[in-house]
Amino acid sequence: MPSLKAIRTRIASVKSTQKITRAMKLVAAARLRRAQDAMTAARPYARRLGEVIADVAARLEASAKTDEPAHPLLTRREVKRLRMIIVSSDRGLAGGYNSNLLRRTERFVTDEKPRYEQIELALLGRKAKEHFKRRPSVTIAAEYPGVTSETALVRARELAAEITRDFLDGKIDSVLVVYNEFKSAISQTVALEPLLPIKTAELPPNEGRIDFEYEPSKREVLDTLLPLYLEIELYRVMLEAIASEFGARMSAMDSATKNAKEMIGSLTLEFNRARQAAITKELMEIVGGAEALKG
């Protein structure tokens, strides 16, 4: 049985850890609220922008009376070269936030690799970089630092410009993004969504619908809106990932705090039993000594 001093030292250590996990939980909860507000504000804007683009593209294709797409970023071609954008974090201590994301990516690459000539990864966050650098069979196209609420928009613009350039130059045929979609503070789901070519929802026939005059033209409107849509979609994805990270960290630290409390209770019980055993032993020695003096 461990000594009383060893048990006492371990209890102090666990209490110190509990203070840290409780503080991390409170910090994550506070930052989660801000991240969730930003994410909630971005969702309807991105959705409405997609609807506007779909409407303008459909009207342009209808007026052109051709099967050609209304814009090069809408062009669908045989997918030989696929790029996957993986949005991970720089820090751990967030439960299964990163591990679930990386397992989903590996499973997709393994299952779908025969379909493509090349699958390359663009990695955001230190955890994704550390994971895939140990796997030489995976092609890494680019590496970026993890995003924060302050840097998400700038990073989204840079990334959108890069994938747009590579798509138009024919270096890649399709782009997917893999990230943790925020469901609630205790629930995040790994999502895999297409970014390029941009998909537009099919609209009902134009019969009875009012068309508009566009200045300077429908094509030039799309030239402006489509790159903006990519930026906003990536920005929304990053905000989802940030909120998911804080939610996962808050849950993980809450569980760690509860586990520390249970461990402290268990160690305290063990300490009391050891102390009682030591007292009983001392009493027996005293009684034994007294009996020996009588004899």
N, C-alpha and C positions, 0 to 999 in steps of 0.2 A: 504493500500500500504506500502511495506517495506520502512524503512528510507533510506536516502542517504548513511549513514554510513554503514548500513547492506549490501546494494547493492555493495558499493565499496569494502567491505571486501570479499564478495562472488566473485567478479571479480578477485581480487588478488589471492584468493584460486584456482580458475579455471586456471588462468595463471600459477600458480606454478605446478598444475597437468599436464598442457599441456607441460611444460618443461620436466617433468619426462617421459611422454609417448613418446615425440619426441626423447629423449635420448635412451630410451629402444628400439625404432624402429631402430635407427641407429646401436645400438649394435647388435641387432638380425640380421640385414641385413649383417653386417660384418661377423658374425659367420656363417650365412647361406651359404655364399660363400665358406668358408673353408669346411663346412660339405658337401655341394653339390659336391665339387671336390673329397672328399674322397669317397663318395657314388658312384659317376660316375666311379671312378677307380675300385671299388670293383665289380660292376655288371658284366662286361665281364669276369673277372677272375672266379667268381662263376659259370657263365653260361658255360664256357669252361671246368671247372673241372667236372661239371655234365655230359657233353657230353663224356668226357674221361671215367668216371666211367661207364656210360651206355654202352660204346663200350666194355670195358674190361669185364664187367659182362655178356654181351650178348655172347662174344666169349667163356668165361669160361663155360657158360651153354650149348652152342652149342657143345663144345668139350666133355663135360661130358655126353651128350646125356641123360639128365634126366630133369624132371620137377622141381626138387628141386632148390631153389634159390641159387645164387652163393655165398651168404654171409648171416650170421644171421641178419644183419641190413637191409637186403632186404626182410626178411621173413614177409609174410602177414598172420595174424591169426585173428580169430574172436575177434573183438574189444569189450571188456567188461569194461576195465579201460582206460579212456582217460585223458590225461594231456594237459592243455592249458597254454601256456606261454603268458602272457599279458604284453606288453611293453608300459608302460605309462611314465610320467615324474615326477620329484620331485616338479616342480614349476607350478603355474597356470598362469593366464594372457596370455593365448594362444588361446582365442576364444573357439571353439568347439573341440579342439585337444583331450582332455581327455574325455569329455562327450560323444562324438560320439563313441570313442573306447569302453568305459565302457557299453554304451547302446547296442552296437553290441554284446559284450560278454554276457551280461545278456539275450538278446534275444536268442542267440544260446543255452545257458545252459537251458533256459526254454523250448525251442522247442525240443531239442535233448535229454533231460534227460531221457525220457522213453526208449531210445534205448540202454542205457549203464547201467551197474551196478554202476559205479562211474565216476563222472567227477570232477577232482581236478584242482586247479589253481596254477600256479607258477607266482608270481606277481613281476614285475620289476617297481620300481618307487613308490614314496610316495602316489601319487594320487590314484593308484589302491589299495594300501593297506588300505588307509583310507576309500575308497568306499566299499570294500568287507568285511572289518572287521565289518561293521554295518549290515551285512547280514549273520546271523548264518546258513542259509540253504546251503550256499556255502562252499565247502571243500577247504581249503588253504593248499597246499602241501609245499610251500616254499615262502620266501620273500627275495627280493634283493633290494639294493639301485638303484636309477635311474642311467642310464649309460651316460657317456660323451664321447667325441671323444677320450680322453686319456685313458679311462677305458674300452671301448667297446670290444677290442680284448681279454683282460684278462677275462672279464665277459663271453664272448662267449665261451672261452675255458673251463671255470669252468662249465658252464651250459651244454655244449655239452658232457662233461665227465659224468655229473650226469645223464642226460636223457639216454645216451648210456648204462650206468651201470644198471639203473632201467629197461630199455627195455630188455636187455639181461637176467636179473634176473627174468623177467616175472612179475614185479611189475606194469608195464603199458604195454598196447598193442598198443597204438598210441599216437603221440604227434602232437598238432597243435600250431601254433604261431599266435597271433593276434597283429597287429601293424598298424601304419599309413604309407601307402606307398606314397612316394613323387612323385607327378605329376608335380607340378610347385610351385613357391613361394606363390601362392594364392590358390593352390588346393592340398589337400591331401585326400586319399581314405583309409578307413579302410579295411585292407586285412586279410583274414584268410587262412593260408597256411599249408599243412601237412609237418612235418619234419621227422617223423618216422612212419612206415618203409619208408626208402628212395625209392622214385620212380625213375625208369630208363626208359627213352624213348625207345620205340620199334625201332629197327634198321631194315633196309631192309635186305633181305636174303644175306648170305655171298657169293653167287655165283659171281665169278669174282672179289671178294675183296681180298686184300692181308692180310694175317695174319702175326703176329710178334712172335718172340721168346722173352719170358719174363723172366727176371732174378730178383729175384730167382724163382718166379712163379706168375701166374695170381692171385691166391688166396692171396698171400702175398702182391701183389701190391694193391689189394682191402683192405686188412687189414690196409694198411697205408692211402689210399686215402679216404675211407669212413668216418673215424673219422675226417679227415681234412676237408672233404666236409661239415660235420655238423657244424664245427667251422666257416667255411667261410660263410655258409648260415646264421647262427645266427649273425655273424659280419655284414654281409650285411643288415640284417633286422634292427639291431641296428643303423647302419648309416642312413638307410632310416627314421627311427623313429626320430633320432636327427635332420636331415635336415627338416623333416616335422614339428617338434616342433618349430624350428627357423622361418620357413616360416609362420606358424600359428601365432606365437607371433608378427612377423613383421606386418602381416596384421591386427591383433587385435589392436596393438599400433598405426598403421596408422589411423584406424577408430576412435580410441579414441582421437587422436590428432585433427582430423577433427571435431569430435563432440564437443571438447573443444573450438575450434575456433568459431563454430556456437553458442555455449552457451555464449561465451564472447561477440559476436555481439549482441545477444538477451539481455543480461544483460546491455550492454552499452546503447542500445536503451531505456531500462526500466529506467536506471539511468538518461538519458537525459530528458525523459518525467517527471520523478519525480522532477528533478531540475527545469524544466520549470514550473511545477505546483507550486512549492514553490515560484519561482520568481513572478509568476502571483498573487499568494495569497498575497505576501508582497506588490506588487504594488496596489492591491485593498485595502489593509489596509491603505496604505499611502493616496490614493485618498479619501477613506472614512473619514480619519482623517482630511484631508484638507477641505472637504466639511462640516464637523462638526464645524470646527473653523470659517468658513464663516457664518454659521448660528448663 
